[in-house]
Amino acid sequence: MELVVVICFLVLYYLRPQEWSSMFSTIHFVQIVMLTGIGTLFFRRGGFRVRDMFRTPHDWAVLAFWAWMVIASPTHWATFKESANLYIFYVVIVQALRSVPRMKMFMAWWTFIILTVAVLALASKWGFDPLDSLVKTTTVMKGRLILNLSIFNNPNGLGHSVVPAIPMLYYYLVWNRPIAQRILGVALMLIPLYCIYETVSKGAFLCAAIALFATMAFGRPKAVQIALGVLALMFGASALFLLPRMNELNKSKSDEAIQGRVAAFKHGYGLMQTITRGVGKGNWGQEAFMTDYIRVPVPPKAGNQNDKGHYALKAIHYNKAPHSSYVCTGAELGKTGLMLFVAVLYCCLRTTLTAKTSTPDEERIRRMLFVLVISYIVSSWMVDFEYRPTFFMFTAAIAALHRHLTGMLDGVPAEEEEEDHDSFPVWHPQILPQPAVAGASSHSQLSRQLMPAEAQTAEPDTVELSVEAPQRATGIGWDWVRLGWFDLVAVLLLTAFTIRFWAYIMARM
């Protein structure tokens, strides 16, 4: 039942039935699924204990990030009510994914639901358009593909959301699979690739390229990874600039859209540096109404051969979106919130990079989760996905994998998790002593003479020669089970790098 609830939440998040028809808009699907998920925790076999919520570093990092989200807000209770479902579903997903088959099923549903989004978006151009997406694609977006749902109604949101389906399909249907499944997997991978191409999103193109590189390089020998990196630098960048609109990056100083993003980055940077706790979750829109100036090219005057054209400053007035998860988190939650956001991503990366698996399915799940994290990290520089449920979902799945690989799932050893029933006790009859019989010694001597030599050898003492059961070959590198000083230093360094890279983007673009 827990797994069904989690899959229902995936469907509700991506396909959003409440937006398909006004008849469904009055039904609170998310609240129903959330309450059902809470109920399954308490009525499952073994019950639910509070300490089950705190078994991995991810559990503590997510709780700290969510708690700071509430504390940093000027309206604590409103933010708590608005964001509580995110943390609740994190807990439900961690508890639901109690075995490898469940994790594998969850990742399969996730992959094919994203694929469904891509199919629906493309189908709007082929005559099947129940959401009236084509009108907005052709008019408002000037031919750039969208799906008319609230989280996919712009090309960037659709493109970045579909990117993870490419490596996930590869690992689920191509990697270590029979030839028939490989052919099917390669064919299905063309759907999200074509969908991303139709969005004409520069950020989605870049994110897809990095995700594909990570897919090809992950788990390979160091020499192969270095060779792939050299090839990507030599030919990958040139291939990227053959895609539509990518040449606009060469003239970023004069591109109005790029300069608008730079203005948003500058504004968010200023808020983070001046307000310790940030402006509060959801308050970016109230603070981001600004006036800025961008450089726009002025064409040369007609008939004046000496006029080569120049640039002029143009005032812009807009309520600009942050266009970055890092920018939005830093502005709304301050440096502390940004650090906790980075801490969650660090925990996810450390588990997926250092995990030691022992079966193909465990390795398949690990790789699919790794590409989810990588694509999210890259996309977060170009779109604001900071409070999306996907952030909490893939972190919960990684925390569940962490529990499995370290041998404990809700206090139950992982190898015992699949037991559906207790074994019955086996009764052994008592061996009674034999009475002494006259002439027994002569009979025993005769029997020893007739017995083969192998049978006369005394059986070894099972108590003395008993050996311990072999240890699990799986786990997390350096036996990482809790946050320590090394993790704190690593998170601080990554946060400093994030802020430095943020400033670098503002200076270079």
ABEGO torsion letter per residue (X at the ends): XAAAAAAAAAAAAAAGAAAABAAAAABBAAAAAAAAAAAAAAABBGEBBAAAABABAAAAAAAAAAAAAAAABABAAAAAAAAAAAAAAAAAAAAABABAAAAAAAAAAAAAAAAAAAAAAAAAAAGBBAAGAAAAAAAAAGGBBBBBBAAAABAAAAAAAAAAAAAAAAAAAABGBBAAAAAAAAAAAAAAAAAAAAAGBAAAAAAAAAAAAAAAABGBBAAAAAAAAAAAAAAAAAAAAABBGAAAAAAAAABAAAAAAAAAAAAAAAAAAABAAEAEBGAAAAAABBBBBBBBBBBBBBGBAABAEBBBBBBBBBBBBAGBAAAAAAAAAEAAAAAAAAAAAAAAAAAAAABBBABAAAAAAAAAAAAAAAAAAAAAAABBAAABAAAAAAAAAAAAAAAAAAGBBGGBBAAAAABABBBBBBBBBBBBBBBBBBGAAAAAAAAAAABBAAAABBBBBAAAABBBBBBBABEBBGGBABBBAAAAAAAAAAAAAAAAAAAAAAAAX
